[in-house]
Amino acid sequence: MSEHDIQQEIIWLFVAEILVLEMPSQVCEWRVGRDGVTRIEAFTKSGMYADIPYLRVWRGQLAVAEYCQHNIVGVGFKELK
């Protein structure tokens, strides 16, 4: 993603899933190293929503979840040493 200068690895992600009537129905927590999660990456999409940051959750080579910034509650970064 080129819109930000953060170079740290993302290690956790909290998401409020909106399922009914714009009310948060569930909060999901994704952490690298837990439940098979191998990485969380920031990216953008082309087209109409190109300026909205997204995060994608991976288990090995399988993408298991994808969220836009509107549903993200918090993001944790690996400390640089």
N, CA, C and O of each residue as an XYZ file, in Angstrom:
324
protein
N       0.842     -1.177      0.000
C       0.000      0.000      0.000
C       0.883      1.235      0.000
O       1.816      1.315      0.799
N       0.625      2.174     -0.849
C       1.507      3.333     -0.943
C       0.964      4.574     -0.250
O       1.661      5.588     -0.210
N      -0.239      4.542      0.292
C      -0.823      5.736      0.905
C      -0.261      6.051      2.283
O      -0.445      7.166      2.773
N       0.413      5.110      2.919
C       0.962      5.369      4.241
C       2.425      4.941      4.286
O       2.903      4.192      3.434
N       3.114      5.436      5.298
C       4.542      5.144      5.391
C       4.865      4.119      6.475
O       6.032      3.954      6.831
N       3.870      3.437      7.001
C       4.100      2.453      8.047
C       4.757      1.218      7.447
O       4.224      0.602      6.524
N       5.908      0.871      7.979
C       6.656     -0.270      7.459
C       6.592     -1.476      8.398
O       7.151     -2.530      8.095
N       5.915     -1.323      9.530
C       5.853     -2.400     10.501
C       4.873     -3.486     10.064
O       3.878     -3.217      9.391
N       5.175     -4.703     10.460
C       4.307     -5.836     10.188
C       3.056     -5.744     11.060
O       3.154     -5.405     12.240
N       1.893     -6.038     10.504
C       0.642     -6.049     11.261
C       0.552     -7.390     11.976
O       0.711     -8.438     11.351
N       0.295     -7.363     13.299
C       0.246     -8.615     14.057
C      -1.136     -8.913     14.642
O      -1.405    -10.058     15.003
N      -2.015     -7.919     14.745
C      -3.380     -8.199     15.175
C      -4.349     -7.209     14.565
O      -3.969     -6.132     14.106
N      -5.623     -7.605     14.573
C      -6.671     -6.817     13.941
C      -7.981     -7.066     14.678
O      -8.358     -8.219     14.890
N      -8.680     -6.001     15.074
C     -10.009     -6.104     15.657
C     -10.993     -5.494     14.669
O     -10.767     -4.405     14.143
N     -12.079     -6.202     14.426
C     -13.058     -5.781     13.427
C     -14.456     -5.880     14.022
O     -14.777     -6.864     14.689
N     -15.301     -4.859     13.784
C     -16.714     -4.914     14.154
C     -17.485     -5.291     12.904
O     -17.577     -4.505     11.961
N     -18.034     -6.485     12.896
C     -18.797     -6.937     11.734
C     -20.215     -6.402     11.833
O     -20.907     -6.622     12.827
N     -20.640     -5.697     10.792
C     -21.969     -5.131     10.728
C     -22.851     -6.112      9.952
O     -22.661     -6.298      8.750
N     -23.791     -6.725     10.619
C     -24.620     -7.723      9.962
C     -26.052     -7.260      9.715
O     -26.627     -7.570      8.671
N     -26.639     -6.517     10.665
C     -28.036     -6.119     10.540
C     -28.209     -4.664     10.966
O     -27.753     -4.269     12.039
N     -28.860     -3.878     10.135
C     -29.255     -2.507     10.458
C     -28.135     -1.618     10.978
O     -28.343     -0.792     11.866
N     -26.950     -1.797     10.415
C     -25.801     -0.951     10.749
C     -25.393     -1.016     12.220
O     -24.698     -0.123     12.705
N     -25.808     -2.046     12.925
C     -25.419     -2.211     14.326
C     -24.338     -3.281     14.410
O     -24.485     -4.351     13.820
N     -23.250     -3.007     15.137
C     -22.220     -4.038     15.275
C     -22.801     -5.295     15.917
O     -23.352     -5.239     17.016
N     -22.676     -6.412     15.236
C     -23.231     -7.657     15.733
C     -22.175     -8.551     16.352
O     -22.478     -9.407     17.183
N     -20.952     -8.348     15.949
C     -19.890     -9.236     16.394
C     -18.562     -8.514     16.260
O     -18.345     -7.773     15.301
N     -17.688     -8.727     17.207
C     -16.332     -8.201     17.096
C     -15.407     -9.387     16.875
O     -15.397    -10.331     17.665
N     -14.633     -9.336     15.804
C     -13.686    -10.404     15.479
C     -12.286     -9.961     15.858
O     -11.929     -8.789     15.735
N     -11.508    -10.912     16.318
C     -10.105    -10.663     16.619
C      -9.267    -11.628     15.792
O      -9.474    -12.841     15.831
N      -8.326    -11.075     15.048
C      -7.382    -11.871     14.264
C      -5.984    -11.584     14.779
O      -5.606    -10.422     14.931
N      -5.214    -12.626     15.049
C      -3.827    -12.468     15.499
C      -2.933    -13.425     14.737
O      -3.246    -14.606     14.589
N      -1.825    -12.906     14.257
C      -0.843    -13.757     13.590
C      -0.348    -14.776     14.610
O       0.013    -14.424     15.733
N      -0.336    -16.048     14.202
C       0.102    -17.116     15.087
C      -1.029    -17.793     15.838
O      -0.801    -18.804     16.502
N      -2.235    -17.268     15.751
C      -3.392    -17.865     16.424
C      -4.399    -18.346     15.378
O      -4.633    -17.659     14.384
N      -4.984    -19.496     15.590
C      -6.004    -20.062     14.689
C      -5.514    -20.190     13.245
O      -6.294    -20.063     12.301
N      -4.233    -20.438     13.089
C      -3.677    -20.651     11.758
C      -3.376    -19.398     10.959
O      -2.944    -19.500      9.811
N      -3.590    -18.205     11.533
C      -3.323    -16.949     10.812
C      -1.819    -16.787     10.631
O      -1.062    -16.795     11.601
N      -1.399    -16.640      9.386
C       0.026    -16.508      9.080
C       0.451    -15.078      8.790
O       1.608    -14.719      9.004
N      -0.476    -14.259      8.305
C      -0.146    -12.846      8.071
C      -1.420    -12.026      7.890
O      -2.487    -12.543      7.558
N      -1.259    -10.728      8.124
C      -2.315     -9.745      7.879
C      -1.666     -8.660      7.054
O      -0.636     -8.112      7.447
N      -2.258     -8.341      5.910
C      -1.626     -7.363      5.023
C      -2.579     -6.224      4.662
O      -3.787     -6.421      4.531
N      -2.012     -5.039      4.506
C      -2.755     -3.872      4.036
C      -2.667     -3.827      2.516
O      -1.639     -4.170      1.932
N      -3.761     -3.399      1.877
C      -3.762     -3.279      0.421
C      -4.877     -2.325     -0.006
O      -5.702     -1.917      0.812
N      -4.893     -1.981     -1.268
C      -5.977     -1.180     -1.838
C      -6.577     -1.948     -3.005
O      -5.966     -2.869     -3.546
N      -7.772     -1.554     -3.376
C      -8.439     -2.147     -4.535
C      -8.516     -1.089     -5.626
O      -8.508      0.108     -5.340
N      -8.591     -1.523     -6.851
C      -8.752     -0.570     -7.944
C     -10.233     -0.273     -8.136
O     -11.096     -0.977     -7.610
N     -10.509      0.766     -8.887
C     -11.896      1.094     -9.193
C     -12.506      2.094     -8.238
O     -11.806      2.914     -7.645
N     -13.809      2.020     -8.092
C     -14.594      2.991     -7.330
C     -14.115      3.187     -5.889
O     -14.206      4.296     -5.361
N     -13.613      2.143     -5.251
C     -13.206      2.210     -3.854
C     -11.685      2.193     -3.687
O     -11.177      1.714     -2.673
N     -10.975      2.701     -4.655
C      -9.513      2.625     -4.684
C      -8.847      3.382     -3.544
O      -7.730      3.028     -3.165
N      -9.469      4.388     -2.991
C      -8.830      5.182     -1.935
C      -9.144      4.673     -0.532
O      -8.733      5.299      0.445
N      -9.847      3.577     -0.404
C     -10.190      3.030      0.902
C      -9.198      1.924      1.250
O      -9.079      0.949      0.508
N      -8.483      2.062      2.371
C      -7.558      1.000      2.775
C      -8.309     -0.268      3.194
O      -9.385     -0.199      3.789
N      -7.738     -1.395      2.881
C      -8.285     -2.694      3.252
C      -7.218     -3.496      3.976
O      -6.024     -3.249      3.811
N      -7.655     -4.460      4.782
C      -6.754     -5.427      5.387
C      -7.246     -6.823      5.035
O      -8.447     -7.092      5.059
N      -6.315     -7.705      4.708
C      -6.638     -9.085      4.349
C      -5.931    -10.018      5.322
O      -4.763     -9.821      5.658
N      -6.661    -11.042      5.771
C      -6.146    -12.032      6.715
C      -5.862    -13.325      5.955
O      -6.682    -13.789      5.163
N      -4.679    -13.898      6.210
C      -4.234    -15.107      5.501
C      -3.979    -16.253      6.463
O      -3.502    -16.059      7.581
N      -4.310    -17.464      5.997
C      -3.889    -18.724      6.621
C      -3.098    -19.453      5.542
O      -3.676    -20.079      4.654
N      -1.788    -19.369      5.624
C      -0.940    -19.922      4.573
C      -1.199    -19.190      3.269
O      -1.090    -17.964      3.217
N      -1.541    -19.925      2.211
C      -1.821    -19.320      0.904
C      -3.295    -19.013      0.688
O      -3.688    -18.612     -0.408
N      -4.124    -19.198      1.729
C      -5.564    -18.995      1.631
C      -5.980    -17.705      2.327
O      -5.758    -17.548      3.528
N      -6.581    -16.783      1.583
C      -7.139    -15.570      2.181
C      -8.463    -15.948      2.844
O      -9.349    -16.496      2.188
N      -8.600    -15.659      4.137
C      -9.792    -16.080      4.872
C     -10.713    -14.933      5.263
O     -11.867    -15.168      5.620
N     -10.226    -13.702      5.202
C     -11.063    -12.551      5.541
C     -10.474    -11.295      4.917
O      -9.271    -11.196      4.674
N     -11.364    -10.338      4.666
C     -10.954     -9.063      4.075
C     -11.883     -7.991      4.622
O     -13.101     -8.169      4.639
N     -11.306     -6.869      5.071
C     -12.096     -5.802      5.687
C     -11.662     -4.444      5.158
O     -10.480     -4.220      4.896
N     -12.623     -3.539      5.001
C     -12.280     -2.159      4.666
C     -12.120     -1.377      5.966
O     -12.546     -1.840      7.024
N     -11.518     -0.211      5.895
C     -11.219      0.575      7.089
C     -12.467      0.922      7.893
O     -12.358      1.173      9.094
N     -13.634      0.946      7.284
C     -14.860      1.325      7.978
C     -15.277      0.325      9.054
O     -16.009      0.679      9.977
N     -14.822     -0.908      8.944
C     -15.186     -1.947      9.908
C     -14.071     -2.237     10.901
O     -14.264     -3.013     11.837
N     -12.921     -1.632     10.712
C     -11.763     -1.921     11.555
C     -11.815     -1.091     12.827
O     -11.951      0.132     12.782
N     -11.703     -1.771     13.962
C     -11.709     -1.111     15.267
C     -10.293     -0.780     15.706
O     -10.052      0.287     16.272
N      -9.358     -1.680     15.452
C      -7.973     -1.451     15.850
C      -7.009     -2.352     15.114
O      -7.370     -3.439     14.664
N      -5.770     -1.886     14.997
C      -4.712     -2.633     14.331
C      -3.470     -2.557     15.213
O      -3.135     -1.495     15.738
N      -2.796     -3.684     15.370
C      -1.560     -3.733     16.153
C      -0.379     -4.019     15.252
O      -0.481     -4.818     14.321
N       0.735     -3.373     15.521
C       1.932     -3.514     14.702
C       3.060     -4.143     15.504
O       3.187     -3.916     16.707
N       3.871     -4.930     14.825
C       5.038     -5.532     15.449
C       6.039     -4.431     15.777
O       6.288     -3.540     14.965
N       6.604     -4.503     16.969
C       7.569     -3.495     17.396
C       8.853     -3.627     16.589
O       9.373     -4.727     16.401
N       9.360     -2.489     16.113
C      10.632     -2.472     15.394
C      11.767     -2.547     16.395
O      11.708     -1.934     17.461
N      12.789     -3.292     16.054
C      13.937     -3.419     16.972
C      15.164     -2.821     16.377
O      16.224     -2.836     17.003
